[in-house]
Amino acid sequence: MVSDSPLPSGGIDAVGRVETRGVDYIPEAERHSRPRELTAVFFGTQLCFGIIVLGFLPVSFGLGWWGSLTSTLVGLAVGSAMFAPLALLSTRTGTNSAVSSGAHFGVVGRIVGSLVGVFTAVGFYALTVWTGGTALVAGLHKLFGMPSGTAELAISYALIAAATLVVAIYGHANVVLANRILVPTMGLLLVIGVIVLLPHFSAQPPVAGGLLLGSYPATWLLSATTAASLPISYCP
């Protein structure tokens, strides 16, 4: 028996439910995110341990505090300025930027950008699982004396990987909720970490290997380019 009642046409974007809008057009009536929610999502991604690893790179290049700070800020500013105009693409087309940009290259031509996006996503996902899982095991070992062997690391990696996948699969509303919880939590923990490690702070560059590229300007530029690559990595 075929029902004559129309199927619901609205998309689902609610906490605890899988988001139904994927690559299709999102009507104006369903675009209910506010700027503070978008800010929380983008800000929350910068508080993970993987970003801390990226922040260590200028120091590993041989730069001191001021060189690391200035090169990172300049690189992020340049990279963000290059990427920011692309945000207009999605608001005008009503879908995500990866789909919107496909119109310029065609279905086959977009494969290149899609592959770059997949490799970038896998890289950041692996970095998140590795750093988060290692930190979890190390923290439990330090606080409660729990074992920190290979088995514990494997379980921790699996838990971090599963939690990340679940939030991503459930979609937008759940990502927003997760960041509302994680931003103040991770923010507080990072502040505590700065206070604890402050007595060991030194603005001087590490003396072990010297500057990676031999000269200060070249090494500073390498650090700035590395920082710029972070916002640019969203471009695919």
C-alpha positions as CSV (number, residue, x, y, z in Angstrom):
1,M,0.0,0.0,0.0
2,V,1.4,3.4,-1.0
3,S,0.8,6.3,1.2
4,D,-0.2,9.7,-0.3
5,S,1.3,11.7,2.6
6,P,4.4,13.7,1.7
7,L,7.8,12.7,3.1
8,P,9.4,15.2,5.4
9,S,11.7,17.4,3.3
10,G,13.5,19.1,6.1
11,G,17.0,18.0,7.2
12,I,17.9,16.7,10.6
13,D,20.5,18.6,12.6
14,A,20.0,17.8,16.3
15,V,22.0,16.6,19.2
16,G,21.9,12.8,19.5
17,R,20.7,12.3,15.9
18,V,22.7,11.8,12.7
19,E,22.8,14.9,10.5
20,T,21.0,14.2,7.2
21,R,22.3,17.1,5.2
22,G,25.5,16.0,3.4
23,V,26.6,17.4,0.1
24,D,23.1,18.6,-0.8
25,Y,21.8,22.2,-0.7
26,I,20.9,23.5,2.8
27,P,17.9,25.8,2.7
28,E,18.1,29.2,4.4
29,A,15.5,28.1,7.0
30,E,17.9,25.4,8.2
31,R,21.0,27.6,8.6
32,H,20.5,28.2,12.3
33,S,24.2,28.3,13.4
34,R,25.2,31.5,15.1
35,P,28.7,33.2,14.8
36,R,29.5,32.2,18.4
37,E,28.9,28.5,17.5
38,L,31.2,28.7,14.5
39,T,33.8,30.4,16.6
40,A,33.6,27.7,19.2
41,V,34.1,25.0,16.6
42,F,37.1,26.7,15.0
43,F,38.5,27.7,18.3
44,G,38.1,24.2,19.8
45,T,40.1,22.6,17.1
46,Q,43.1,24.7,18.1
47,L,43.1,23.4,21.6
48,C,44.0,19.8,20.8
49,F,47.4,18.2,21.5
50,G,48.1,18.0,17.8
51,I,48.2,21.7,17.5
52,I,50.6,21.8,20.4
53,V,52.9,19.6,18.4
54,L,52.7,22.0,15.5
55,G,53.5,24.8,17.9
56,F,56.7,23.0,18.9
57,L,58.0,23.0,15.4
58,P,59.5,26.5,15.4
59,V,61.4,25.6,18.6
60,S,62.6,22.4,17.0
61,F,63.8,24.6,14.0
62,G,66.1,26.4,16.5
63,L,64.1,29.6,17.1
64,G,63.7,31.2,20.5
65,W,60.4,32.4,22.1
66,W,60.1,35.7,20.2
67,G,61.1,34.2,16.9
68,S,58.6,31.3,17.3
69,L,55.8,33.6,18.4
70,T,56.3,36.3,15.6
71,S,56.8,33.7,12.8
72,T,53.7,31.8,14.0
73,L,51.5,34.9,14.2
74,V,52.6,36.2,10.8
75,G,52.2,32.8,9.2
76,L,48.7,32.3,10.6
77,A,47.7,35.8,9.6
78,V,48.9,35.3,6.0
79,G,47.4,31.9,5.7
80,S,44.1,33.0,7.2
81,A,43.9,36.0,4.9
82,M,44.4,33.7,1.9
83,F,41.7,31.3,3.0
84,A,39.1,33.7,4.5
85,P,37.5,34.8,1.1
86,L,36.7,31.1,0.3
87,A,34.2,31.2,3.2
88,L,31.9,33.3,0.9
89,L,31.6,30.3,-1.4
90,S,29.6,28.1,0.9
91,T,27.3,30.9,2.1
92,R,26.3,31.7,-1.5
93,T,26.0,28.1,-2.7
94,G,24.3,26.6,0.4
95,T,26.7,23.7,0.7
96,N,30.2,22.9,1.8
97,S,33.3,24.4,0.1
98,A,34.5,21.1,-1.2
99,V,31.3,20.6,-3.2
100,S,31.1,24.2,-4.2
101,S,34.6,24.3,-5.6
102,G,33.7,21.2,-7.7
103,A,31.6,23.4,-9.9
104,H,34.8,25.0,-11.2
105,F,36.7,21.8,-12.0
106,G,34.0,19.3,-12.8
107,V,33.4,15.9,-11.2
108,V,36.6,14.4,-12.5
109,G,38.8,17.5,-11.9
110,R,37.6,17.7,-8.3
111,I,39.1,14.3,-7.6
112,V,42.5,15.9,-7.1
113,G,41.2,18.3,-4.5
114,S,39.2,15.5,-2.8
115,L,42.3,13.3,-2.5
116,V,44.3,16.2,-1.1
117,G,41.5,16.8,1.4
118,V,41.3,13.1,2.4
119,F,45.1,12.9,3.0
120,T,45.0,16.1,5.0
121,A,42.1,14.8,7.1
122,V,43.7,11.4,7.7
123,G,46.9,13.1,8.8
124,F,45.2,15.4,11.3
125,Y,43.1,12.5,12.5
126,A,46.1,10.3,13.1
127,L,47.9,13.2,14.9
128,T,44.9,13.7,17.1
129,V,44.6,10.0,18.0
130,W,48.3,9.6,18.6
131,T,48.7,12.7,20.8
132,G,45.4,12.3,22.6
133,G,45.8,8.6,23.3
134,T,49.4,9.0,24.5
135,A,48.4,11.9,26.8
136,L,45.5,9.9,28.2
137,V,47.7,6.9,29.1
138,A,50.5,9.1,30.5
139,G,48.0,11.1,32.6
140,L,46.4,8.1,34.1
141,H,49.8,6.6,34.8
142,K,51.0,9.7,36.5
143,L,47.8,10.4,38.5
144,F,46.7,6.9,39.4
145,G,49.7,4.6,38.8
146,M,47.9,2.7,36.0
147,P,50.0,0.7,33.5
148,S,51.3,2.5,30.5
149,G,52.3,-0.3,28.2
150,T,51.5,-1.2,24.6
151,A,48.1,-2.7,25.4
152,E,47.0,0.4,27.3
153,L,48.1,2.6,24.4
154,A,46.2,0.5,21.9
155,I,43.0,0.7,24.0
156,S,43.5,4.5,24.5
157,Y,44.0,5.1,20.7
158,A,40.9,3.0,19.9
159,L,38.8,5.0,22.4
160,I,40.0,8.4,21.0
161,A,39.5,7.2,17.4
162,A,36.0,5.9,18.1
163,A,34.9,9.1,20.0
164,T,36.2,11.3,17.2
165,L,34.5,9.3,14.6
166,V,31.1,9.2,16.4
167,V,31.0,12.9,16.8
168,A,31.9,13.4,13.2
169,I,29.4,10.9,11.9
170,Y,26.6,12.4,14.0
171,G,27.4,15.8,12.5
172,H,27.0,19.5,13.0
173,A,24.9,19.9,16.1
174,N,26.9,17.2,18.0
175,V,30.2,18.9,16.9
176,V,28.9,22.2,18.3
177,L,27.9,20.5,21.6
178,A,31.3,18.7,21.9
179,N,33.1,22.0,21.5
180,R,31.0,23.8,24.0
181,I,32.2,21.2,26.5
182,L,35.8,20.9,25.3
183,V,36.7,24.5,24.8
184,P,36.4,25.5,28.5
185,T,37.7,22.2,29.7
186,M,40.8,22.1,27.5
187,G,41.2,25.9,27.9
188,L,41.4,25.5,31.7
189,L,43.8,22.5,31.4
190,L,46.1,24.4,29.1
191,V,46.1,27.4,31.5
192,I,47.0,25.1,34.4
193,G,49.7,23.5,32.2
194,V,51.2,26.9,31.5
195,I,51.2,27.8,35.2
196,V,52.9,24.4,36.1
197,L,55.5,24.7,33.5
198,L,56.2,28.4,33.9
199,P,59.2,28.0,36.2
200,H,60.9,26.1,33.4
201,F,60.2,28.7,30.8
202,S,63.1,30.2,28.8
203,A,62.9,32.7,26.0
204,Q,66.3,31.6,24.7
205,P,66.6,29.4,21.6
206,P,67.7,25.8,22.1
207,V,71.5,25.6,21.7
208,A,71.8,21.9,20.8
209,G,71.4,22.0,17.0
210,G,71.4,25.7,16.2
211,L,69.2,27.1,13.4
212,L,67.8,24.4,11.1
213,L,68.6,26.4,7.9
214,G,71.7,28.0,9.2
215,S,70.5,31.6,9.1
216,Y,67.8,33.3,11.2
217,P,65.8,34.9,8.3
218,A,65.5,31.6,6.4
219,T,64.6,29.6,9.5
220,W,62.1,32.2,10.6
221,L,60.5,32.1,7.1
222,L,60.3,28.3,7.3
223,S,58.5,28.6,10.6
224,A,56.1,31.2,9.2
225,T,55.4,29.1,6.1
226,T,54.7,26.1,8.3
227,A,52.2,28.1,10.4
228,A,50.6,29.5,7.2
229,S,50.0,25.9,6.0
230,L,47.6,25.2,8.8
231,P,44.8,27.5,7.7
232,I,45.6,26.9,4.1
233,S,45.2,23.1,4.7
234,Y,41.4,23.8,4.9
235,C,41.3,25.0,1.3
236,P,40.7,21.6,-0.4
